[in-house]
Amino acid sequence: MKKNKSNCIFISLILLLTFAVGLSFAKVKNSTASQTVQASSRLKREYIPKRFRGTWYANKHDKMKITANSVGGNVVGKTYTKFYHGGYKDVDVVSKHNLVRYQEKSMIILFEKGGSDTTFRVVNRHHRKALYFQQGGGYIYFYRSRTAAKRYGNY
């Protein structure tokens, strides 16, 4: 009878030990998974340069407000904040960040939805400073003043 009790205790200890080892492996597996998610947060925070900042008007109703860390307006759809320098190829997993990169005098933004690149460039048009905004195949010129946008707007 004593051998049978000691065998039961021995078996229960082995089962308890295997359960504890299994939990420790599960914790190690979860910690490596969380490290891959954090890889996208290692991107460098980026602020929008001063030449792009301000309120820009496309026509009587459409406007876009660009600050140091946000782009918003009824043309863009909503206000996007927290920009990081890089492209989707720099991120291992699908990113929820708004990614910015620069090419010559252009600023190219990949918004969090994915979609196509959006290009911003400050140019001179009709002897006025204008913001060239290109998304997909279309483009719009934005101006600093509503009167210039009303006069030279392209739609």
N, C-alpha and C positions, 0 to 999 in steps of 0.2 A: 504494500500500500504506500509506503514511504517513497519507493522508487517511482511509482505512478505520479505522486504529487510533485516530486522533484522534476520529472519529465514535463509535466504541464507547466510548471513555473519556468523551466528552461525554454520551452517552446514559446510561451507568452513573452519572455524577454527578447527572444530572437525576432518575433513579429513586431514588438515595440521598437526595437533597434532598426529594423528595415523601414518602418514607417517614418522614423526620425530622419534617416538618411535620405529617404525619398523627398521629404519636405525641404531638406537643405539643398538638394539638387533643384527643386522647383524655385527656390529663392534665387539661386545662381542664374537660372535661365531667365527669370523675370528681370534681374538687374542688367543682363546684357541686352535684353529687348529695350529697356528704357534708355540705354546709352545710345542705341541707333536712332531713337526718336530725338534725342537731344543734339544729334549731329547737325541738324538744320538750324538750331539756335546759336551755333558758333559763328554764324555769318556776322560780318561787321555792320553795325548800325550806320545808316547813311542819312544825311540831311540834304534836302534839296537846295541847290545853289541859289544865291540871291537874284540872279538874272531871270530866273523862272518864277519867282515869288510875286504875289499880288493878285488882284482881281482882274480877270481878263473877260472881255465881252465878245461874243460872236455876232450877235444881232440884238434886236430889241429885247428878247426874252432870255436867250441862252447866255449863261456866264459860268466861269470856272474860277474857283478860289484855290490858290496854291500857297501853302505856308511852308515853313521849314520842315515839317514832318507830316503834311497831309495834302491830298489832292481831292477836291470835291466839287460838285456842281451837277446841274441837271443834264449836262452832256455826258458826263462820266457815269452817272446813275446813282452813285452814293459817295460818301467820303471815305477815302482809303488812307490809313495811317500806318506808321511804323514801317519804314522802308529799310531794306538791307541790301548791301552791295553784292551783286552776283547774278547768276543765271540759273535756270533749272538744272543745268548739267553739273552745277557745283553742289547740289543737294542730293543726298542719297534717296530719301523718301519724298513723296509728294509734299511740297511745301505749302504752308498756309500763310507764308509771308509775301509781302509785296517786294519784288526784287528789282533793283535799279542797276543799270550799267551805263557807261558813257562811251560814246564813239564820236571822236572829233568834238564838234560843238553841240552835239545832240545828246539828249537824255532819253534813254529807252527804259520803259517800265513794263515789267511783267506783273500784271495784277494777280491776286490770289486765285481768281477763278480759272486761271490757265489762259485760254484764249490766245489771241495774237498779240504781238508786241505793240506797244503804244509809244510813239515817238513825239518828243517835244523839242522844238528848236526855236530860238528867238532870231527873227529875221527882220529886214526892212522891207516893207511893202507899202507902196504909195507914199513914200517918204515918212512913214510912221513905224514905230516899233510894233511888231506883230509876233504872236506866238503861233508857230506852225504846229498843228496838232494832227497827227496821222494815226488812225486806228484801222487795222485791216487794210482794205483797199481805198477807203475814203480819207479825205483830209478837210480840215477847217482852219481858217485863220481867225485868231482871237486878237482883239485890240485892247489897249489900256482904257480907252474912253468909250462910252456908249454911242456918242455921236459918230465917231470914226467907224465903229462896228456897224452902225445903222447905214452909213454911207457906203462903206466898202465891203460889207458882209457878202459872203458868197452864196447865201441861201435865204 
